[in-house]
Amino acid sequence: MALQIMAHAKRDDGWWRVTIPEIEGIITQTRRLDQIPTAVIKVLQNHPDFKGQDLDVQVRLDKERQAAVDEVLRLRDRADKTRQEASSAVKALVQQLAHEGLSYRDIGTLLQVSYQYVQTLAKKKLLIERTPNKSPRERLGCIHSSR
């Protein structure tokens, strides 16, 4: 298991100045944020306490910036979950309305999507309903039962 190292990065005159608070005197710098883990590992490879150890470097920004980044990531995650919920709700409603006899164009108009998209969602459900207990080969007609 890799030893976790927390590297603190602060922007300073076009560079990222990197410190490791738990280890006094370790300072490095990089031009880009994505270069920090490699730079920290290179510095720590020369440190007697870390020679030969597998290191996992996590980068943290100053409190204000890190809080803003964490908030954006949280909001993006929430948006992804909401998008998945909306997608499931649309599929269910399309299938319900199609089953009730509404045309794909009418459903598309109601949900503000194309009738082609509605047709795709509705047909997925119909295919499943029509062949509930058949294998893919049976659905294709490759296997004939003798009745």
C-alpha positions in Angstrom: 0.0 0.0 0.0 1.3 3.4 -1.0 2.1 6.0 1.7 -0.1 9.0 1.3 1.6 12.4 1.1 -0.3 15.7 1.2 1.4 18.4 -0.9 0.2 21.9 -0.4 0.4 24.1 -3.6 0.3 27.9 -3.7 0.6 30.0 -6.9 3.6 32.3 -6.7 4.8 34.4 -9.6 3.8 32.0 -12.4 4.9 28.9 -10.5 3.3 26.4 -8.1 5.2 26.5 -4.9 4.8 23.2 -3.2 5.4 22.3 0.5 4.7 19.2 2.6 3.7 20.5 6.0 4.4 17.2 7.7 8.0 17.2 6.6 10.0 20.3 7.4 12.2 21.8 4.8 10.7 20.1 1.8 9.9 22.6 -0.9 9.7 22.3 -4.7 8.1 24.1 -7.5 6.4 23.3 -10.8 4.9 25.3 -13.7 1.8 23.2 -13.9 -0.4 21.6 -11.2 -0.3 18.2 -12.9 3.5 18.1 -12.5 3.4 18.3 -8.7 3.1 14.6 -7.8 6.1 13.7 -9.9 8.2 16.6 -8.5 7.3 15.7 -4.9 8.2 12.0 -5.5 11.5 13.0 -7.0 12.3 15.2 -4.0 11.3 12.5 -1.5 13.3 9.8 -3.2 16.4 11.5 -1.8 14.9 11.8 1.7 16.2 9.0 4.0 12.7 8.3 5.5 11.1 7.7 2.1 13.7 5.9 0.0 12.2 2.9 -1.8 8.7 3.6 -0.6 5.7 3.7 -2.9 4.2 7.2 -2.5 0.7 8.5 -3.4 0.8 12.3 -3.6 -2.4 14.3 -3.1 -2.4 18.0 -4.0 -4.3 20.6 -1.9 -4.6 24.3 -2.7 -4.9 27.1 -0.2 -8.1 26.8 1.9 -10.2 29.4 -0.2 -9.3 27.9 -3.6 -9.6 24.3 -2.4 -13.1 25.1 -0.9 -14.2 26.5 -4.3 -12.8 23.5 -6.2 -14.5 21.1 -3.7 -17.8 23.0 -4.1 -17.7 22.8 -7.9 -16.9 19.1 -7.8 -19.8 18.5 -5.4 -22.2 20.5 -7.6 -21.1 18.7 -10.7 -21.6 15.3 -9.0 -25.1 16.4 -7.9 -25.9 17.6 -11.5 -24.8 14.2 -12.8 -27.1 12.4 -10.4 -30.0 14.8 -11.3 -29.3 14.2 -15.0 -29.5 10.4 -14.4 -32.8 10.7 -12.5 -34.2 12.9 -15.2 -33.2 10.4 -17.9 -34.9 7.6 -16.0 -38.0 9.6 -15.5 -38.1 10.5 -19.2 -37.7 6.9 -20.2 -40.5 5.8 -17.9 -42.9 8.5 -19.0 -42.2 7.9 -22.7 -42.9 4.2 -22.3 -46.1 5.0 -20.3 -47.4 7.5 -22.8 -46.6 5.3 -25.8 -48.4 2.4 -24.1 -51.4 4.7 -23.7 -51.4 5.3 -27.4 -49.9 8.7 -27.8 -47.9 9.2 -31.0 -44.1 9.6 -30.8 -44.5 13.1 -32.2 -46.9 14.1 -29.5 -44.7 12.7 -26.8 -41.7 14.5 -28.3 -43.7 17.7 -28.3 -44.7 17.3 -24.6 -41.2 16.5 -23.5 -39.4 18.9 -25.8 -37.3 16.2 -27.5 -37.3 14.8 -31.0 -39.8 12.1 -32.0 -36.8 10.0 -33.1 -35.5 10.0 -29.5 -38.9 9.1 -28.2 -39.1 6.3 -30.7 -35.8 4.9 -29.5 -36.8 5.0 -25.9 -40.2 3.5 -26.6 -38.8 0.7 -28.7 -36.3 -0.4 -26.1 -39.2 -1.1 -23.7 -41.2 -2.9 -26.5 -38.3 -5.2 -27.4 -37.9 -6.2 -23.8 -41.7 -6.8 -23.4 -42.0 -8.9 -26.6 -39.1 -11.3 -25.7 -39.0 -11.6 -22.0 -37.8 -15.2 -21.7 -35.9 -15.7 -24.9 -32.2 -15.8 -25.4 -30.5 -13.5 -28.0 -30.2 -16.5 -30.4 -33.9 -17.4 -29.9 -34.9 -13.8 -30.7 -32.9 -14.0 -33.9 -34.6 -17.2 -34.9 -31.5 -19.3 -34.7 -33.0 -21.8 -32.3 -36.3 -23.4 -33.2 -38.4 -25.2 -30.6 -40.2 -28.3 -31.6 -43.8 -27.9 -30.4 
